[in-house]
Amino acid sequence: MDVSKYETANGWFSAMHEKGYDVPIILCQAIEKVMKTKKISFSQAYKQFASEDRIVIKDKVISFE
């Protein structure tokens, strides 16, 4: 999933909902916490979780583990 065009977790969350995805709010909260703590972009924080296999996408459901 290309997340480079999103600057915030809220913007990504809204876009995913518009596309019919179910996104847990706790994922957005975790991404925002990492962004603030590490002073990194949304894309970098998302990719960190994805590289750790903490984000799982199946059909139109995004899970956070």
ROVEXFI-666486 format. One record per atom (N, C-alpha, C, CB): z, y, x. Coordinates in Angstrom, 2 decimals. Last residue first. Glycine has a CB too. Example, Ala and Ser with C-alpha at 12.3 -4.5 7.8 and 13.67 -1.06 7.14 Angstrom:
@pz: 7.08	py: -2.25	px: 12.85 $
@pz: 7.14	py: -1.06	px: 13.67 $
@pz: 7.87	py: 0.03	px: 12.90 $
@pz: 5.72	py: -0.60	px: 14.08 $
@pz: 7.80	py: -5.69	px: 13.19 $
@pz: 7.80	py: -4.50	px: 12.30 $
@pz: 7.80	py: -3.30	px: 13.20 $
@pz: 9.05	py: -4.47	px: 11.31 $
***
This chain:
@pz: 15.06	py: -5.45	px: -1.59 $
@pz: 16.09	py: -6.43	px: -1.21 $
@pz: 16.87	py: -5.94	px: -0.03 $
@pz: 15.47	py: -7.78	px: -0.90 $
@pz: 13.28	py: -4.40	px: -4.29 $
@pz: 13.94	py: -3.95	px: -3.07 $
@pz: 15.08	py: -4.89	px: -2.76 $
@pz: 14.44	py: -2.48	px: -3.20 $
@pz: 10.05	py: -4.74	px: -5.84 $
@pz: 11.47	py: -5.11	px: -5.69 $
@pz: 11.98	py: -4.62	px: -4.35 $
@pz: 11.66	py: -6.65	px: -5.82 $
@pz: 7.76	py: -3.79	px: -8.16 $
@pz: 8.19	py: -3.54	px: -6.79 $
@pz: 9.69	py: -3.82	px: -6.73 $
@pz: 7.85	py: -2.07	px: -6.33 $
@pz: 5.30	py: -5.17	px: -10.14 $
@pz: 6.74	py: -5.03	px: -9.96 $
@pz: 7.04	py: -4.86	px: -8.47 $
@pz: 7.51	py: -6.26	px: -10.56 $
@pz: 2.79	py: -5.98	px: -10.83 $
@pz: 3.10	py: -4.56	px: -10.97 $
@pz: 4.60	py: -4.29	px: -10.86 $
@pz: 2.58	py: -4.03	px: -12.31 $
@pz: 2.54	py: -8.48	px: -8.52 $
@pz: 1.88	py: -7.95	px: -9.71 $
@pz: 2.16	py: -6.44	px: -9.78 $
@pz: 2.39	py: -8.67	px: -11.02 $
@pz: 4.94	py: -7.67	px: -6.29 $
@pz: 4.32	py: -8.81	px: -6.96 $
@pz: 3.83	py: -8.31	px: -8.31 $
@pz: 5.31	py: -10.01	px: -7.11 $
@pz: 6.23	py: -6.58	px: -3.34 $
@pz: 5.37	py: -6.17	px: -4.46 $
@pz: 4.70	py: -7.42	px: -5.02 $
@pz: 4.30	py: -5.12	px: -4.00 $
@pz: 9.20	py: -5.80	px: -1.76 $
@pz: 8.36	py: -6.90	px: -2.21 $
@pz: 7.56	py: -6.42	px: -3.42 $
@pz: 9.20	py: -8.17	px: -2.57 $
@pz: 10.85	py: -4.59	px: 0.96 $
@pz: 10.07	py: -4.19	px: -0.21 $
@pz: 9.11	py: -5.31	px: -0.54 $
@pz: 9.30	py: -2.84	px: 0.04 $
@pz: 11.86	py: -5.75	px: 3.17 $
@pz: 12.82	py: -5.39	px: 2.13 $
@pz: 12.14	py: -4.89	px: 0.87 $
@pz: 13.78	py: -4.33	px: 2.65 $
@pz: 10.59	py: -6.42	px: 5.57 $
@pz: 10.40	py: -7.27	px: 4.38 $
@pz: 11.43	py: -6.99	px: 3.29 $
@pz: 10.46	py: -8.74	px: 4.77 $
@pz: 10.61	py: -4.55	px: 7.48 $
@pz: 11.79	py: -5.43	px: 7.45 $
@pz: 11.73	py: -6.40	px: 6.27 $
@pz: 13.07	py: -4.59	px: 7.38 $
@pz: 8.43	py: -3.08	px: 6.84 $
@pz: 8.35	py: -3.91	px: 8.05 $
@pz: 9.52	py: -4.88	px: 8.15 $
@pz: 8.30	py: -3.03	px: 9.29 $
@pz: 9.43	py: -1.70	px: 4.60 $
@pz: 8.36	py: -2.69	px: 4.43 $
@pz: 8.27	py: -3.62	px: 5.64 $
@pz: 7.01	py: -1.99	px: 4.21 $
@pz: 11.26	py: 0.05	px: 5.79 $
@pz: 11.72	py: -0.98	px: 4.85 $
@pz: 10.68	py: -2.08	px: 4.68 $
@pz: 12.05	py: -0.35	px: 3.49 $
@pz: 9.40	py: 1.53	px: 7.34 $
@pz: 10.55	py: 0.86	px: 7.97 $
@pz: 11.05	py: -0.26	px: 7.06 $
@pz: 11.69	py: 1.88	px: 8.27 $
@pz: 7.70	py: 2.60	px: 5.44 $
@pz: 7.18	py: 1.59	px: 6.37 $
@pz: 8.29	py: 0.85	px: 7.09 $
@pz: 6.25	py: 2.24	px: 7.39 $
@pz: 9.45	py: 4.46	px: 4.27 $
@pz: 8.90	py: 3.36	px: 3.48 $
@pz: 8.43	py: 2.24	px: 4.39 $
@pz: 7.72	py: 3.87	px: 2.59 $
@pz: 9.84	py: 6.16	px: 6.49 $
@pz: 10.98	py: 5.45	px: 5.89 $
@pz: 10.50	py: 4.26	px: 5.07 $
@pz: 11.81	py: 6.41	px: 5.01 $
@pz: 7.24	py: 7.14	px: 6.91 $
@pz: 7.94	py: 6.42	px: 7.97 $
@pz: 9.10	py: 5.59	px: 7.41 $
@pz: 8.45	py: 7.40	px: 9.03 $
@pz: 6.75	py: 8.41	px: 4.44 $
@pz: 5.89	py: 7.33	px: 4.90 $
@pz: 6.58	py: 6.49	px: 5.98 $
@pz: 4.58	py: 7.89	px: 5.44 $
@pz: 8.68	py: 10.44	px: 4.45 $
@pz: 8.71	py: 9.39	px: 3.43 $
@pz: 7.93	py: 8.18	px: 3.92 $
@pz: 8.13	py: 9.90	px: 2.09 $
@pz: 9.75	py: 11.12	px: 7.88 $
@pz: 8.96	py: 11.35	px: 6.66 $
@pz: 9.13	py: 10.20	px: 5.67 $
@pz: 7.47	py: 11.53	px: 7.01 $
@pz: 13.10	py: 11.61	px: 9.18 $
@pz: 11.74	py: 11.08	px: 9.23 $
@pz: 11.05	py: 11.31	px: 7.90 $
@pz: 11.75	py: 9.57	px: 9.58 $
@pz: 15.87	py: 11.86	px: 9.80 $
@pz: 14.96	py: 13.00	px: 9.84 $
@pz: 13.51	py: 12.54	px: 10.05 $
@pz: 15.37	py: 13.97	px: 10.95 $
@pz: 17.70	py: 9.91	px: 9.39 $
@pz: 16.89	py: 9.79	px: 10.60 $
@pz: 15.92	py: 10.95	px: 10.81 $
@pz: 16.12	py: 8.50	px: 10.57 $
@pz: 18.90	py: 10.87	px: 7.01 $
@pz: 19.71	py: 10.43	px: 8.14 $
@pz: 18.92	py: 10.44	px: 9.44 $
@pz: 20.26	py: 9.03	px: 7.87 $
@pz: 16.72	py: 11.44	px: 5.31 $
@pz: 17.66	py: 12.49	px: 5.69 $
@pz: 18.44	py: 12.11	px: 6.94 $
@pz: 18.62	py: 12.78	px: 4.55 $
@pz: 15.43	py: 8.94	px: 5.13 $
@pz: 14.68	py: 10.14	px: 5.51 $
@pz: 15.63	py: 11.22	px: 6.03 $
@pz: 13.86	py: 10.67	px: 4.32 $
@pz: 17.50	py: 7.33	px: 4.18 $
@pz: 16.98	py: 7.09	px: 5.53 $
@pz: 16.20	py: 8.31	px: 6.02 $
@pz: 16.07	py: 5.83	px: 5.55 $
@pz: 17.73	py: 8.45	px: 1.61 $
@pz: 18.89	py: 8.44	px: 2.52 $
@pz: 18.42	py: 8.25	px: 3.97 $
@pz: 19.89	py: 7.33	px: 2.13 $
@pz: 15.22	py: 7.93	px: 0.52 $
@pz: 15.64	py: 9.31	px: 0.74 $
@pz: 16.83	py: 9.41	px: 1.70 $
@pz: 16.00	py: 9.97	px: -0.60 $
@pz: 15.35	py: 5.12	px: 0.40 $
@pz: 14.34	py: 5.77	px: 1.22 $
@pz: 14.75	py: 7.21	px: 1.53 $
@pz: 12.96	py: 5.74	px: 0.51 $
@pz: 17.44	py: 4.79	px: -1.45 $
@pz: 17.58	py: 4.27	px: -0.08 $
@pz: 16.58	py: 4.94	px: 0.86 $
@pz: 17.38	py: 2.75	px: -0.06 $
@pz: 16.30	py: 5.95	px: -3.73 $
@pz: 17.53	py: 6.51	px: -3.17 $
@pz: 17.72	py: 6.06	px: -1.72 $
@pz: 18.74	py: 6.09	px: -4.02 $
@pz: 14.16	py: 4.23	px: -4.14 $
@pz: 13.90	py: 5.64	px: -3.85 $
@pz: 15.13	py: 6.29	px: -3.22 $
@pz: 13.48	py: 6.38	px: -5.12 $
@pz: 15.60	py: 1.91	px: -4.72 $
@pz: 14.68	py: 1.93	px: -3.59 $
@pz: 14.41	py: 3.38	px: -3.19 $
@pz: 13.35	py: 1.20	px: -3.94 $
@pz: 16.93	py: 2.55	px: -7.06 $
@pz: 17.73	py: 2.35	px: -5.84 $
@pz: 16.85	py: 2.33	px: -4.59 $
@pz: 18.53	py: 1.04	px: -5.93 $
@pz: 14.98	py: 2.49	px: -8.97 $
@pz: 15.43	py: 3.80	px: -8.51 $
@pz: 16.25	py: 3.67	px: -7.22 $
@pz: 16.27	py: 4.50	px: -9.60 $
@pz: 12.32	py: 0.20	px: -8.72 $
@pz: 13.76	py: 0.41	px: -8.85 $
@pz: 14.18	py: 1.76	px: -8.24 $
@pz: 14.54	py: -0.74	px: -8.18 $
@pz: 9.39	py: 0.36	px: -10.62 $
@pz: 9.99	py: 0.69	px: -9.32 $
@pz: 11.49	py: 0.91	px: -9.50 $
@pz: 9.31	py: 1.96	px: -8.69 $
@pz: 6.63	py: -1.04	px: -11.95 $
@pz: 8.07	py: -0.95	px: -12.19 $
@pz: 8.73	py: -0.78	px: -10.82 $
@pz: 8.63	py: -2.23	px: -12.96 $
@pz: 3.47	py: 0.57	px: -12.40 $
@pz: 4.40	py: -0.21	px: -11.60 $
@pz: 5.83	py: 0.01	px: -12.06 $
@pz: 4.27	py: 0.14	px: -10.12 $
@pz: 1.52	py: 2.15	px: -13.60 $
@pz: 2.04	py: 0.99	px: -14.33 $
@pz: 3.00	py: 0.11	px: -13.56 $
@pz: 0.93	py: 0.18	px: -14.78 $
@pz: 0.79	py: 4.49	px: -12.49 $
@pz: -0.13	py: 3.37	px: -12.27 $
@pz: 0.37	py: 2.07	px: -12.93 $
@pz: -0.33	py: 3.15	px: -10.78 $
@pz: 2.98	py: 6.03	px: -13.05 $
@pz: 1.73	py: 6.37	px: -13.71 $
@pz: 0.70	py: 5.26	px: -13.58 $
@pz: 1.16	py: 7.67	px: -13.14 $
@pz: 4.76	py: 4.85	px: -11.24 $
@pz: 4.97	py: 4.68	px: -12.68 $
@pz: 3.70	py: 5.00	px: -13.47 $
@pz: 6.13	py: 5.57	px: -13.17 $
@pz: 3.66	py: 5.80	px: -8.86 $
@pz: 3.67	py: 4.36	px: -9.12 $
@pz: 3.88	py: 4.08	px: -10.60 $
@pz: 4.77	py: 3.68	px: -8.29 $
@pz: 4.12	py: 8.55	px: -9.13 $
@pz: 2.75	py: 8.05	px: -9.03 $
@pz: 2.69	py: 6.55	px: -9.34 $
@pz: 2.18	py: 8.31	px: -7.62 $
@pz: 6.94	py: 8.62	px: -9.13 $
@pz: 6.18	py: 9.10	px: -10.29 $
@pz: 4.75	py: 8.55	px: -10.29 $
@pz: 6.14	py: 10.63	px: -10.31 $
@pz: 7.45	py: 7.62	px: -6.52 $
@pz: 8.00	py: 6.97	px: -7.70 $
@pz: 7.19	py: 7.34	px: -8.94 $
@pz: 9.48	py: 7.37	px: -7.89 $
@pz: 6.24	py: 9.62	px: -4.95 $
@pz: 5.73	py: 8.25	px: -4.90 $
@pz: 6.17	py: 7.48	px: -6.15 $
@pz: 6.22	py: 7.52	px: -3.62 $
@pz: 7.91	py: 11.79	px: -5.60 $
@pz: 6.46	py: 11.87	px: -5.83 $
@pz: 5.83	py: 10.49	px: -5.87 $
@pz: 5.80	py: 12.71	px: -4.76 $
@pz: 10.38	py: 10.79	px: -4.72 $
@pz: 10.19	py: 11.12	px: -6.13 $
@pz: 8.70	py: 11.19	px: -6.48 $
@pz: 10.87	py: 12.46	px: -6.45 $
@pz: 10.04	py: 10.61	px: -2.00 $
@pz: 10.24	py: 9.36	px: -2.77 $
@pz: 9.99	py: 9.62	px: -4.25 $
@pz: 11.68	py: 8.81	px: -2.55 $
@pz: 7.43	py: 12.75	px: -0.72 $
@pz: 8.78	py: 12.48	px: -1.20 $
@pz: 8.84	py: 11.15	px: -1.94 $
@pz: 9.26	py: 13.62	px: -2.12 $
@pz: 4.83	py: 12.76	px: 0.07 $
@pz: 5.79	py: 13.46	px: 0.91 $
@pz: 7.23	py: 13.14	px: 0.52 $
@pz: 5.56	py: 14.96	px: 0.84 $
@pz: 2.06	py: 10.57	px: 0.21 $
@pz: 3.26	py: 11.00	px: -0.50 $
@pz: 4.25	py: 11.64	px: 0.47 $
@pz: 3.92	py: 9.82	px: -1.24 $
@pz: 0.02	py: 9.52	px: 1.68 $
@pz: -0.26	py: 10.75	px: 0.92 $
@pz: 0.96	py: 11.30	px: 0.18 $
@pz: -1.37	py: 10.49	px: -0.06 $
@pz: 0.87	py: 7.12	px: 2.78 $
@pz: 0.78	py: 8.31	px: 3.65 $
@pz: 0.54	py: 9.61	px: 2.88 $
@pz: -0.33	py: 8.11	px: 4.64 $
@pz: 0.96	py: 4.72	px: 1.61 $
@pz: 1.94	py: 5.69	px: 1.14 $
@pz: 1.85	py: 7.01	px: 1.91 $
@pz: 3.35	py: 5.12	px: 1.27 $
@pz: -0.95	py: 2.13	px: 0.66 $
@pz: -1.03	py: 3.37	px: 1.44 $
@pz: -0.07	py: 4.40	px: 0.86 $
@pz: -2.50	py: 3.91	px: 1.45 $
@pz: 0.00	py: -1.18	px: 0.85 $
@pz: 0.00	py: 0.00	px: 0.00 $
@pz: 0.00	py: 1.24	px: 0.90 $
@pz: 1.23	py: 0.00	px: -0.97 $
***
